Amino acid sequence: EFTALRLENSQGCSGRLQVLYNGTWGSVCSNSMNPKAVSLACKELGCGDGYLEPQLGQGNVAGTAWLDRVECGERSRSFWECPSAPWNPKSCTEMRDEAHIVCSGTRPEATPAPGGACPNGSSCTDRDKIRVVGGESSCSGRVELWHRGSWGTVCDDSWDMEDAQVVCRQLGCGPAVSALPEAAFGEGSGPIWLEHVECRGTELSLQDCWARPGDGGLCRHKEDAAVNCSGELSGAGAPPRAAAKSQGREPTRGRPPSSGTVSVPVIICIVQGILLCLLLALLARQKRSSRARRR
């Protein structure tokens, strides 16, 4: 079940409030919706605060109306934490009951910053747009994404092993060992690009996962997500240990590499084994001879 909000027939940050549920957009009904619910919806959309606009329209709702009686409490931090009536495609049937909201802010423009679409040039892959920072290796640390010309973090809301698996795969770092919340490798800076990431674990990159756009003010850097991956980076940017693994060998640690010849201790062991076998054979022959003489 994936959920998201939008403003249909939107003029900037105002319009009919709709929710995405199980792949279908539908209206949110205004019955019992309190000011706190409207405020949290505006913040979820990156549009500041807001208010509910009365509707005088006549007629029936065209399409689905998923949600009704959204009543947020003072302790609610997100629109999705607020109690409501159960999901129902016919939550309200009259157009005048659909929620139209007017938010005070303006949605930020999606124009790229001077940094460009890629961190290191004009062309890049998804692998170039993700990194981990602050860990003990190139395969552990705080998750950061390149978006709109700058690096930003990922919020730890709903962060789990499926999300970590995708990050580790995108980094080329093998299976995930752990998905870490609460800025386990230190707090980042700058924007928080994603919130409530919901990966299935099979995606090739974090950008392929469903997520809510971040930087709406609901998440702080103390909630930055992080990962520990099992492997080491492979490829040209890998550290020496990883490069040795990619060639099918462990790096040497103060000892000469194997030359492919048999060492002296091994030859000594083989010779001793042959001598022992000959000695046992001689003893067995003497024992048989002794028994024959007695007879």
Number of C-alpha atoms within 10 A of each C-alpha: 7 13 16 17 20 21 22 16 11 14 10 15 22 24 19 19 25 24 21 17 17 9 11 13 19 25 31 26 27 24 16 12 18 16 16 23 27 26 23 24 25 29 21 24 23 21 23 19 20 22 19 21 15 13 13 8 11 10 9 13 17 11 12 19 25 23 25 25 19 23 20 23 14 8 9 15 14 17 20 16 15 18 15 15 12 11 12 13 16 17 22 22 17 16 18 18 23 26 23 25 23 23 24 16 17 14 15 9 6 7 9 12 11 9 15 17 18 18 19 11 9 8 10 12 8 16 16 15 22 22 21 22 18 16 16 10 15 21 24 26 23 26 25 24 24 20 19 18 15 20 21 24 31 29 29 24 17 14 22 19 19 18 24 26 29 25 33 28 20 21 26 17 21 19 17 22 16 17 20 22 20 18 21 18 21 18 16 23 12 11 19 25 22 24 24 17 22 20 24 13 18 13 17 17 21 26 18 13 17 17 19 20 17 21 22 21 12 15 19 20 20 15 21 29 31 30 29 25 25 14 20 22 23 20 11 9 10 14 14 14 15 22 19 15 15 15 10 9 11 13 15 11 7 6 7 7 9 9 7 6 6 9 10 9 8 9 11 10 10 11 10 11 12 10 11 11 10 12 12 10 11 11 11 11 11 11 10 10 11 10 9 9 7 6 5
